[in-house]
Amino acid sequence: MKANNINRMTWMMIAGTVIVCAVLMNSCMESQKVAGKSGVQLWAENCQRCHNTPSPNTFSHEQWVTIGMHMQTRAQLTEKERDKIVAFLTQ
Amino acid sequence: MSPRKIVNRCMCFSCASLLLVNTVKAQQSTVDSTLLNRVAALEQQVADQKHGESHFMVVGLATFGFVRNKTTFTPDGGPAQISKTNSLGDADRYEFSPMLLWRHGTKWLLEFEPAFDGSSVGVNWANISYFAAPGVTIRAGYFVLPFGIYNKRLAAGWIDKVAPDPVGIDLPGTDFGIGISGGLPLGNMKWSYDVSLTNGLQLLPDGELQNAGVTDNNTNKTVCGRLALLPFSNSSLEIGASGLYGGVADAGSNYHNANTTMYGADLSYVNKMDPFLFNIKGQYSRILVNSQQYMKPTDSSSYSFDNKSTSAFAQISIRPVSASDKLIKNLELAFRYVNYTTPGNSIWGAKYHEEDIGLDYWLNWRSVLKFTYAWSHSLSTANVSAGGTAGTTDMNNIYLQFSIQL
């Protein structure tokens, strides 16, 4: 009986942890509104948080990829934001 | 016509035809050969320019200017002492910093920024980052600690809206260690984290803190981190909270269990309300060092003081980005208020505040001409018996500064 209780408690804790993790992970999903944003929109919104928006002609394709990684570490951009902004700047 | 003539004419026609066909074939062969050679050359060029996994580039910044300074020091009960300087090179803010970025694929990035400030060559940061997963970046080396927003994002001359840095904002600065950071979506919102484990700060004999440097001064490590939330889907508002804790005493020193706790808050709001772009930034930080006995340099006796410092700045800048006139749309008006309080009864105790007003002209998105007028007032709260100086200091500075990012 005691062992059953422990097992039940264990399962409840595991289930609880999974539910909490699922809720957290789900809450870290972007909304449809955010997911539908284009690269140019994200470029306009995020770059100006710190500095003026850069011209796409400033750097080459390869350079923009490097700059995108650098800016991700500086401004804590999400990976999708970085990829979309870089894709716009390299068009 | 006789049959013989007919045969002769046919033979002549055949010979002429053969000659013509061979000539054409020879010409075609020459054309084909030229084309093939050209294609081969182009293929070689493409092969030579094929993108590899690694990429290296140099960016960076240069800031140069002029500052005119007038300082009025009024000691308690004494006459005012005035000094004036005119300095090219903008001694406070001159900087030449090429930044080297070297990535391998899209997972590894090395960042190295040496800096020449007019008197010495230093290093702003030198670290390696590994982009482990979406929202997870691991880094190691010498990097700007994740505390507040100014040092990591706003300090560069081509980003800063006014010429001088806010006083008292330099700690905790840059340190050696490891860290993890990332930005993640949260429905319509976004949040980010940035945590580090580093050597930590060093407590000086007068109670001030500074970076420990390459050689760690003790076996303790310092934890520092910042959490931020961007509640609006357009990322216009960012609210951050920072904290730091760690031991600061030199190993074997008289400061027993000396540690520091720092906490802070920051805010960034950027939004366009036609025809203006409003940019608001602010940061508050508080530094606490637990109770210690310090030694007076005057007579070597011990004394103590409440070792707490606070620093804060708030700034607003307005730019008419939608104005039709090119000259007007490139102008930006900025104002900043700075407050910095160091511990009363220490050798360096003071209550300081500064106001800066600036007019910037943007030559393009990454180069700016700045005119800033700054005035400050500092009231000493120093311990005179320990060697501090009592009095007030007023400063008036005029800056003319140029900064460019390349």
Interface residues (C-beta under 8 A of the other chain):
Chain A: S27 C28 M29 E30 S31 K33 V34 E45 N46 Q48 R49 C50 H51 N52 T53 P54 S55 T58 F59 E62 Q63 V65 T66 I67 M69 H70 Q72 T73 R74 A75 Q76 L77 T78 E79 K80 E81
Chain B: H51 H55 M57 V59 L101 R103 T106 L109 E111 S129 F131 P134 G135 T137 R139 K152 R153 L154 W158 I159 S181 G182 G183 L184 P185 L186 G187 N188 K190 S192 Y193 D194 A228 S233 N234 S235 S236 E238 S268 V270 L277 N279 W362 N364 W365 R366
